């Protein structure tokens, strides 16, 4: 049984019917909670009961185990956000290239802004970034 007062206790939580199953491997104990907001206090009480410590002195690290279909959706969201960031960076580079092309064709920064539908300050930023 690991009861190091500085290290948080790992708490594993998963849905079990209408309740949340709360397991604390370090004390080889488990309990249940009606909602995720109850998990932390229930885990602290369980650990306190087994170790004899005061609940307020117990630190926990909660890991909610999600269904694999939910994990797949979250992974897809992360991948799409990364693709979005890449697309935004490419779009910004294309905007800078368009501004440079117009400047090289002889337009002033103010004319550049008008042509691109942006302020002349933003046009200047495109040229200097």
LOTOR-621235 format. One record per residue: x, y, z of N, C-alpha, C, O in turn. Coordinates in pm, whole numbers, plus 32768, in hexadecimal, padded with zeros to 4 digits. Example, Ala and Ser with C-alpha at 12.3 -4.5 7.8 and 13.67 -1.06 7.14 Angstrom:
residues 2
(rec (8527, 7DC7, 830C), (84CE, 7E3E, 830C), (8528, 7EB6, 830C), (8590, 7EB4, 834E))
(rec (8505, 7F1F, 82C4), (8557, 7F96, 82CA), (850A, 8003, 8313), (853D, 8072, 8324))
This chain:
residues 129
(rec (8054, 7F8B, 8000), (8000, 8000, 8000), (8059, 807C, 8000), (80AC, 808E, 8059))
(rec (8047, 80D1, 7F9B), (8094, 814C, 7F90), (8044, 81BC, 7FCE), (7FD6, 81DB, 7FA2))
(rec (807C, 81FA, 8036), (8035, 8268, 8079), (808F, 82E1, 808B), (8080, 832C, 80EB))
(rec (80EC, 82F4, 802E), (8146, 8368, 8033), (80F3, 83E7, 8033), (80A6, 83FE, 7FD6))
(rec (8101, 8439, 809B), (80AC, 84AF, 80AB), (80C4, 8518, 803F), (806F, 856F, 802B))
(rec (8136, 8513, 7FFA), (8153, 8577, 7F94), (811D, 854F, 7F0B), (80F9, 85A5, 7EBA))
(rec (8119, 84CF, 7EF2), (80EB, 84A0, 7E6F), (8053, 8493, 7E6E), (8017, 8462, 7ECD))
(rec (8015, 84C1, 7E01), (7F83, 84B1, 7DF8), (7F5F, 841E, 7DE1), (7FAB, 83D3, 7DA3))
(rec (7EED, 83F7, 7E12), (7EBA, 8371, 7DFA), (7E79, 836F, 7D71), (7E2A, 83C7, 7D4F))
(rec (7E9A, 830A, 7D21), (7E5B, 82FB, 7C9F), (7DCE, 82C4, 7CB4), (7DBB, 8261, 7CFB))
(rec (7D6D, 8306, 7C77), (7CE2, 82DC, 7C81), (7CB0, 82C2, 7BF3), (7CB3, 831B, 7B9E))
(rec (7C83, 8248, 7BDB), (7C4E, 8223, 7B57), (7BB6, 821F, 7B5E), (7B7B, 81E0, 7BB6))
(rec (7B77, 8265, 7AFF), (7AE6, 8272, 7B02), (7AAD, 8245, 7A7C), (7AE0, 8268, 7A11))
(rec (7A42, 81F6, 7A82), (79FD, 81CD, 7A08), (7968, 81C2, 7A24), (793D, 81A8, 7A94))
(rec (791C, 81D7, 79BB), (788A, 81CE, 79C7), (7863, 813D, 79DD), (7897, 80E3, 799A))
(rec (7808, 8126, 7A3B), (77D8, 80A0, 7A59), (7741, 80A9, 7A6F), (7712, 80BA, 7ADF))
(rec (76F7, 809E, 7A02), (7666, 80AF, 7A0B), (7643, 813F, 7A2A), (766D, 819A, 79E3))
(rec (75F6, 8155, 7A95), (75CF, 81DD, 7ABB), (7638, 8221, 7B13), (762C, 8298, 7B30))
(rec (769C, 81D8, 7B3D), (76FF, 820C, 7B99), (7789, 8212, 7B5A), (779E, 81E2, 7AEA))
(rec (77E6, 824D, 7BA2), (7873, 8250, 7B7D), (78BE, 81F4, 7BDB), (78B4, 8202, 7C55))
(rec (7908, 8195, 7BA3), (795A, 8139, 7BF1), (79DF, 8180, 7C0A), (7A20, 81AE, 7BAD))
(rec (7A06, 8189, 7C89), (7A7D, 81D5, 7CB1), (7AE0, 8173, 7CF0), (7AC7, 813C, 7D5C))
(rec (7B51, 815D, 7CAD), (7BB6, 80FE, 7CDE), (7C34, 814B, 7D07), (7C61, 81A6, 7CC2))
(rec (7C6C, 8123, 7D79), (7CEB, 815D, 7DA9), (7D4C, 80E8, 7DBA), (7D51, 80AA, 7E25))
(rec (7D9B, 80CB, 7D52), (7DF4, 8057, 7D57), (7E59, 8059, 7DCA), (7E79, 7FEF, 7E01))
(rec (7E8A, 80CD, 7DF1), (7EF1, 80D5, 7E59), (7EC1, 80A0, 7EDF), (7F12, 8071, 7F30))
(rec (7E40, 80A8, 7EF8), (7E0A, 8075, 7F77), (7DB3, 7FFA, 7F60), (7D71, 7FC8, 7FBB))
(rec (7DB3, 7FC9, 7EE2), (7D65, 7F53, 7EBC), (7CD4, 7F62, 7EE8), (7C99, 7F08, 7F24))
(rec (7C9C, 7FD7, 7ECA), (7C13, 7FF2, 7EF3), (7BC2, 802E, 7E82), (7BF8, 8062, 7E20))
(rec (7B3E, 8026, 7E90), (7AE4, 805E, 7E2C), (7A64, 808C, 7E70), (7A40, 805C, 7EDC))
(rec (7A23, 80EA, 7E2F), (79A2, 811C, 7E5E), (7954, 8147, 7DE3), (797F, 812D, 7D73))
(rec (78E5, 8188, 7DF7), (7899, 81BC, 7D86), (7868, 8248, 7DA4), (785E, 8271, 7E18))
(rec (7849, 8290, 7D3A), (7816, 8318, 7D46), (77A1, 8327, 7CE6), (779B, 82E5, 7C7E))
(rec (7743, 837F, 7D0B), (76CF, 8396, 7CB4), (76F0, 83F5, 7C42), (76B1, 83F0, 7BD9))
(rec (7755, 844B, 7C57), (777A, 84AB, 7BEE), (7811, 84BF, 7BF1), (7853, 849B, 7C53))
(rec (7846, 84F8, 7B87), (78D6, 8512, 7B83), (7901, 8576, 7BED), (7973, 8573, 7C1B))
(rec (78A8, 85CF, 7C15), (78CB, 8631, 7C7C), (78DB, 85EF, 7D04), (791D, 8626, 7D5D))
(rec (78A0, 857A, 7D16), (78AE, 8532, 7D94), (792B, 84DA, 7D99), (794F, 84A9, 7E04))
(rec (796D, 84C5, 7D28), (79DE, 8468, 7D23), (7A4E, 848F, 7D82), (7A7C, 843C, 7DD1))
(rec (7A7A, 850B, 7D7C), (7AEB, 8534, 7DD0), (7ACD, 8523, 7E65), (7B1D, 84E5, 7EAB))
(rec (7A5D, 8558, 7E99), (7A45, 8544, 7F27), (7A33, 84B1, 7F4E), (7A5E, 8487, 7FB9))
(rec (79F3, 8465, 7EF8), (79E1, 83D6, 7F16), (7A67, 838F, 7F18), (7A7F, 8339, 7F6E))
(rec (7ABF, 83B0, 7EBB), (7B44, 8372, 7EB7), (7B95, 839A, 7F32), (7BD7, 8345, 7F6F))
(rec (7B90, 8418, 7F59), (7BD8, 8445, 7FD0), (7BA5, 83FE, 804D), (7BF4, 83D4, 80A2))
(rec (7B20, 83F1, 8059), (7AE6, 83AC, 80CD), (7B12, 8319, 80D0), (7B33, 82E4, 813B))
(rec (7B12, 82D8, 805C), (7B3D, 824C, 8055), (7BCF, 823F, 8081), (7BEF, 81E8, 80D2))
(rec (7C25, 8293, 804C), (7CB3, 828E, 806F), (7CC6, 82AB, 8104), (7D16, 8269, 8147))
(rec (7C7E, 830D, 8136), (7C87, 8330, 81C5), (7C5E, 82BB, 821C), (7C9F, 829D, 8281))
(rec (7BF2, 8278, 81F6), (7BC1, 8206, 8244), (7C28, 8195, 8248), (7C3D, 8156, 82AF))
(rec (7C69, 817C, 81D6), (7CC9, 810E, 81CE), (7D4F, 8131, 820F), (7D8D, 80DD, 8250))
(rec (7D7B, 81AF, 81FE), (7E00, 81D5, 822F), (7DFE, 8216, 82B8), (7E66, 821F, 82FA))
(rec (7D89, 8244, 82E4), (7D81, 8289, 8364), (7DAA, 831B, 835E), (7DB9, 835D, 83C5))
(rec (7DBB, 834E, 82E7), (7DE0, 83DB, 82D6), (7D64, 8433, 82D2), (7CF5, 8403, 82BF))
(rec (7D79, 84B3, 82E4), (7D0E, 8515, 82D9), (7CF5, 8531, 8244), (7D54, 8549, 81FA))
(rec (7C77, 852E, 8217), (7C5A, 8543, 8188), (7C98, 85C2, 814D), (7CC4, 85C1, 80DA))
(rec (7C9C, 862F, 819A), (7CD2, 86AD, 8165), (7D67, 86A7, 8149), (7D9C, 86FE, 8105))
(rec (7DAD, 8642, 817E), (7E3E, 8636, 8168), (7E5D, 85DB, 80F2), (7ED1, 85C4, 80D2))
(rec (7DF5, 85A7, 80B3), (7E07, 8546, 8047), (7DFB, 858A, 7FBF), (7D9A, 85D2, 7FA4))
(rec (7E5E, 8573, 7F6B), (7E5D, 85A8, 7EE3), (7E3B, 8536, 7E83), (7E6D, 84C6, 7E91))
(rec (7DE5, 8552, 7E22), (7DBE, 84EB, 7DC2), (7DD3, 851C, 7D33), (7DCB, 8594, 7D16))
(rec (7DEF, 84BE, 7CDC), (7DFE, 84D9, 7C4D), (7D96, 8482, 7C07), (7DA5, 8408, 7C01))
(rec (7D2D, 84C0, 7BD3), (7CBA, 8478, 7B9D), (7CCB, 8462, 7B07), (7CE5, 84BF, 7ABB))
(rec (7CBB, 83E4, 7ADD), (7CC0, 83BD, 7A51), (7C39, 8381, 7A2B), (7C16, 8314, 7A58))
(rec (7BEE, 83C9, 79D8), (7B6B, 839A, 79AC), (7B7F, 8346, 792E), (7BAF, 8377, 78C8))
(rec (7B59, 82C8, 7936), (7B62, 826F, 78C3), (7AE5, 8283, 786D), (7A75, 826D, 789A))
(rec (7AFB, 82AD, 77F2), (7A8B, 82C9, 7798), (7A77, 8253, 7739), (7AD5, 820A, 771D))
(rec (79FE, 8240, 7707), (79E5, 81D5, 76A6), (7A3B, 81EA, 7629), (7A5B, 825B, 7605))
(rec (7A60, 817D, 75E8), (7AB9, 8185, 7575), (7A7F, 81DB, 7504), (7ACA, 821F, 74BE))
(rec (79FC, 81DA, 74F3), (79BF, 822D, 748B), (79D3, 82C1, 74AA), (79E7, 8312, 7450))
(rec (79CC, 82E6, 752A), (79E4, 8371, 7553), (7A76, 8395, 753C), (7A95, 8401, 750A))
(rec (7AD0, 833B, 7561), (7B60, 8352, 754B), (7B7B, 8368, 74B6), (7BCB, 83BE, 7491))
(rec (7B39, 8319, 7460), (7B4B, 8329, 73CF), (7B1E, 83B3, 73A0), (7B61, 83F2, 734E))
(rec (7AAD, 83E3, 73D4), (7A7E, 8469, 73B0), (7AE1, 84D4, 73DE), (7AFD, 8532, 7395))
(rec (7B16, 84C5, 7457), (7B75, 8527, 748B), (7BF6, 8528, 743A), (7C2F, 8592, 7420))
(rec (7C25, 84B2, 7413), (7C9D, 84AA, 73BF), (7C86, 84EB, 7338), (7CDE, 852F, 7304))
(rec (7C0F, 84D7, 72FF), (7BED, 8517, 7280), (7BEA, 85AE, 728F), (7C18, 85F6, 7236))
(rec (7BB4, 85DF, 72FE), (7BB0, 866F, 7317), (7C3C, 86A9, 7320), (7C57, 8715, 72EA))
(rec (7C96, 8663, 7364), (7D21, 8691, 736F), (7D61, 8696, 72E5), (7DA3, 86F8, 72C2))
(rec (7D4D, 862C, 7297), (7D87, 8627, 7210), (7D51, 869B, 71BA), (7D9E, 86DC, 7173))
(rec (7CCF, 86B4, 71C2), (7C94, 8720, 7174), (7CC7, 87AA, 71A0), (7CDB, 8802, 714D))
(rec (7CDD, 87BB, 7222), (7D15, 883B, 7252), (7DA3, 884F, 721D), (7DC9, 88BE, 71F9))
(rec (7DF0, 87E2, 7219), (7E78, 87EC, 71E3), (7E74, 880E, 714E), (7EC4, 885F, 711F))
(rec (7E17, 87CF, 7104), (7E08, 87EE, 7076), (7DDD, 8880, 7063), (7E0B, 88C4, 7007))
(rec (7D85, 88B0, 70BB), (7D59, 893B, 70B5), (7DCE, 899A, 70CA), (7DDC, 89FD, 7082))
(rec (7E23, 897C, 712C), (7E96, 89D1, 7148), (7EF4, 89D4, 70D0), (7F2A, 8A3D, 70AD))
(rec (7F07, 8962, 7091), (7F5C, 895B, 701A), (7F1E, 89AD, 6FA9), (7F64, 89F7, 6F64))
(rec (7E9B, 89A0, 6F96), (7E57, 89EB, 6F2B), (7E5D, 8A81, 6F45), (7E6F, 8ACF, 6EE8))
(rec (7E4F, 8AAA, 6FC3), (7E58, 8B39, 6FE3), (7EE4, 8B6F, 6FC5), (7EF3, 8BDD, 6F90))
(rec (7F4A, 8B22, 6FE7), (7FD3, 8B4D, 6FCC), (7FEB, 8B59, 6F36), (802C, 8BB7, 6F07))
(rec (7FB7, 8AF9, 6EEA), (7FC6, 8AFF, 6E58), (7F79, 8B75, 6E1E), (7FAA, 8BB7, 6DC3))
(rec (7F01, 8B90, 6E53), (7EB1, 8C01, 6E24), (7EF9, 8C85, 6E3F), (7EF9, 8CDF, 6DEC))
(rec (7F37, 8C8F, 6EB5), (7F81, 8D09, 6ED7), (7FF7, 8D1D, 6E76), (8012, 8D8C, 6E4B))
(rec (803B, 8CB1, 6E57), (80AC, 8CBB, 6DF9), (807B, 8CE6, 6D6E), (80BD, 8D35, 6D2B))
(rec (8009, 8CB3, 6D44), (7FD1, 8CDB, 6CC3), (7FAA, 8D6E, 6CC3), (7FBD, 8DB3, 6C5F))
(rec (7F74, 8D9F, 6D31), (7F52, 8E2D, 6D3D), (7FD0, 8E82, 6D33), (7FD0, 8EEA, 6CF1))
(rec (803A, 8E57, 6D75), (80B9, 8EA1, 6D6E), (80F0, 8EA0, 6CDF), (8123, 8F05, 6CAE))
(rec (80E5, 8E2D, 6C9D), (8115, 8E23, 6C12), (80C5, 8E7F, 6BB6), (80FE, 8EC0, 6B5F))
(rec (8041, 8E85, 6BCA), (7FED, 8EDE, 6B78), (8015, 8F6F, 6B8E), (801E, 8FBC, 6B2F))
(rec (802D, 8F95, 6C0A), (8056, 901F, 6C28), (80DC, 903F, 6BE8), (80EE, 90AB, 6BB1))
(rec (813A, 8FE2, 6BEF), (81BD, 8FF9, 6BB2), (81B2, 9008, 6B1A), (81F4, 905D, 6ADF))
(rec (815E, 8FB5, 6ADD), (814B, 8FBD, 6A4C), (8115, 9047, 6A24), (8143, 9084, 69C4))
(rec (80B1, 9077, 6A70), (8078, 90FB, 6A51), (80DE, 916A, 6A68), (80E6, 91C7, 6A18))
(rec (812B, 9161, 6AD4), (8193, 91C6, 6AED), (81FA, 91C5, 6A7E), (8225, 922E, 6A4E))
(rec (8223, 914B, 6A53), (8288, 9140, 69E9), (8253, 9173, 6963), (82A1, 9196, 690B))
(rec (81CE, 9179, 6955), (8195, 91AE, 68D9), (8187, 9246, 68DE), (815A, 9284, 687E))
(rec (81AF, 9282, 6950), (81B3, 9312, 6959), (814A, 9353, 69B0), (8146, 93CE, 69B8))
(rec (80F5, 9308, 69F2), (808F, 9343, 6A47), (80CD, 9376, 6AC8), (812C, 933C, 6AFD))
(rec (8095, 93E5, 6AFB), (80BF, 9417, 6B7E), (8079, 93C3, 6BE9), (801F, 9374, 6BCC))
(rec (80A5, 93D5, 6C65), (8068, 938C, 6CD4), (7FD5, 93B1, 6CE1), (7F81, 935B, 6CFB))
(rec (7FB5, 9431, 6CCF), (7F28, 945B, 6CD7), (7ED6, 941C, 6C67), (7E66, 93EF, 6C7D))
(rec (7F0E, 9419, 6BEE), (7EC8, 93DA, 6B7E), (7EB8, 9344, 6B95), (7E52, 9308, 6B74))
(rec (7F1F, 9309, 6BCF), (7F1B, 927A, 6BF2), (7EA5, 925E, 6C4F), (7E59, 91FF, 6C39))
(rec (7E96, 92B0, 6CB5), (7E27, 92A0, 6D13), (7DA1, 92A8, 6CCE), (7D49, 9256, 6CE7))
(rec (7D92, 9309, 6C77), (7D14, 9319, 6C2E), (7CFB, 929F, 6BD6), (7C8D, 9269, 6BD4))
(rec (7D61, 9274, 6B8D), (7D53, 9203, 6B30), (7D2F, 9182, 6B79), (7CE1, 9131, 6B47))
(rec (7D69, 916F, 6BEF), (7D51, 90F3, 6C3A), (7CDC, 90FD, 6C9C), (7CB5, 909A, 6CDA))
(rec (7CA4, 9176, 6CAA), (7C33, 9188, 6D05), (7C5D, 9184, 6D97), (7C12, 9156, 6DED))
(rec (7CD6, 91B6, 6DB0), (7D09, 91BA, 6E3A), (7D40, 9245, 6E55), (7D50, 9295, 6DF9))
(rec (7D5E, 9261, 6ED1), (7D97, 92E3, 6EF2), (7E26, 92EA, 6EBD), (7E66, 9284, 6EA6))
(rec (7E58, 9365, 6EAA), (7EE1, 9372, 6E7A), (7F43, 9341, 6EE5), (7FB1, 9313, 6EC6))
(rec (7F1A, 934B, 6F65), (7F70, 9318, 6FD1), (7F7F, 9280, 6FC5), (7FED, 924A, 6FD6))
(rec (7F10, 923D, 6FA9), (7F15, 91AB, 6F9A), (7F65, 9186, 6F1E), (7FAE, 9123, 6F1E))
(rec (7F57, 91D5, 6EB4), (7FA6, 91BD, 6E39), (8039, 91C7, 6E59), (8088, 9176, 6E29))
(rec (8060, 922A, 6EA9), (80EB, 923B, 6ED0), (811A, 91C1, 6F21), (818A, 9190, 6F0F))
(rec (80C4, 9191, 6F78), (80E7, 911A, 6FC8), (80FF, 90A2, 6F6D), (815D, 9055, 6F83))
(rec (80AC, 9092, 6F0A), (80BE, 9021, 6EAC), (8144, 9029, 6E65), (8186, 8FC3, 6E4C))
(rec (816B, 90A3, 6E45), (81EB, 90B3, 6DFE), (8265, 90A1, 6E56), (82CF, 907A, 6E27))
(rec (8257, 90BD, 6ED5), (82CC, 90B5, 6F2E), (82D5, 9033, 6F7C), (833A, 901A, 6FBD))
(rec (826E, 8FDF, 6F76), (8275, 8F60, 6FC1), (82AD, 8EF0, 6F6C), (82BA, 8E80, 6F9C))
